[in-house]
Amino acid sequence: MFAGNARSVRRRLTLTAVMTAIVTGGAVFTIATLRAVKTALVQVKAIRRELEEITATDIGRRVPVPAARNEVRQLAETINQTLDRLEASAEQQRRFASDASHDLRSPLTAMRAQVEEALRYPDDVDWKAKAHAMLASLDRLQAIVSDLLILAKLDSGVPAHYERIDLSALVCDELDRRRRNVRIDRDLQPGVAITGDRLRLARLLTNLLDNAERHADSKVSVSVTRDGGTAVMEVLDDGAGIALAQRELVFQRFARLDASRNRDAGGTGLGLPIAREIARTHGGILRLEDSARGARFALRIPLHPDQDGDP
């Protein structure tokens, strides 16, 4: 009888001890969890408050990053990385707007000066020569506006009309369509097919040819070949060329190298950036590559799926 009572007492004591441990441990766990949640909420509140105060004119600010390596820290770092990209984009847009305003103002200023001079001395004005001078300024203004519209469409993601295109045939048609002031040598491998927008690719080629013509001494060479699974179009002039350190600069909007400003006075500073953007939308790349003389622009675009890439 006493043994049975002893066993019963031990069971009760054991059960009591277990329950006490569970309750105590649960209390400790609950307090630690509450503290962690409270800390996280405070950190998130600080991040939210900082985000609310960031505006378009004060985009250089960043949200606080907690010291502890947890999900809140990852959130803060992701937000700051996004803000870094937004700041870079905003700075690019501001610089672009400033450069566009400057280039648009130049022909307008020239035309205004011509009109004011004509009005001041109407009897001494050669009106025909004056009209031709103003037309030149209007042509430049129209070219800049046209390029700005093209860039706006490309930047906004206006869909292109993609189709199977024989790149060599397209280049041949464009070369035959317009007479150039320099000799054009062509080496076009037949049957190089790609997937692309015909109008945009024609614009890309025209921009490269216009640039090459302005800088060539006597001739421009154009070639289309296949390299494995890639179509390659090259436009090479026999001019002074471009230094290695400046090869990326020419693809920046409104950028014109100091050494070529006099020869490149007819350019808008947007032709090469437009050409590269068109290449990008076709899954290709446009860059300057090495050449013995002059500037060699190379466009590389994937071949159409129905070609195996063999020459």
Secondary structure, DSSP 8 states (H G I E B T S, - for coil): -HHHHHHHHHHHHHHHHHHHHHHHHHHHHHHHHHHHHHHHHHHHHHHHHHHHH--TT-TT------SS-SHHHHHHHHHHHHHHHHHHHHHHHHHHHHHHHHHHHHHHHHHHHHHHHHHHSGGG--HHHHHHHHHHHHHHHHHHHHHHHHHHHHHTT----EEEEEHHHHHHHHHHHS--SSEEEEEE-TT-EEEEEHHHHHHHHHHHHHHHHHH-SSEEEEEEEEETTEEEEEEEE-SS---GGGTTGGGSTT---GGGTTTTTT--S-HHHHHHHHHHHTT-EEEEE--SSS-EEEEEEEB-TT--S--
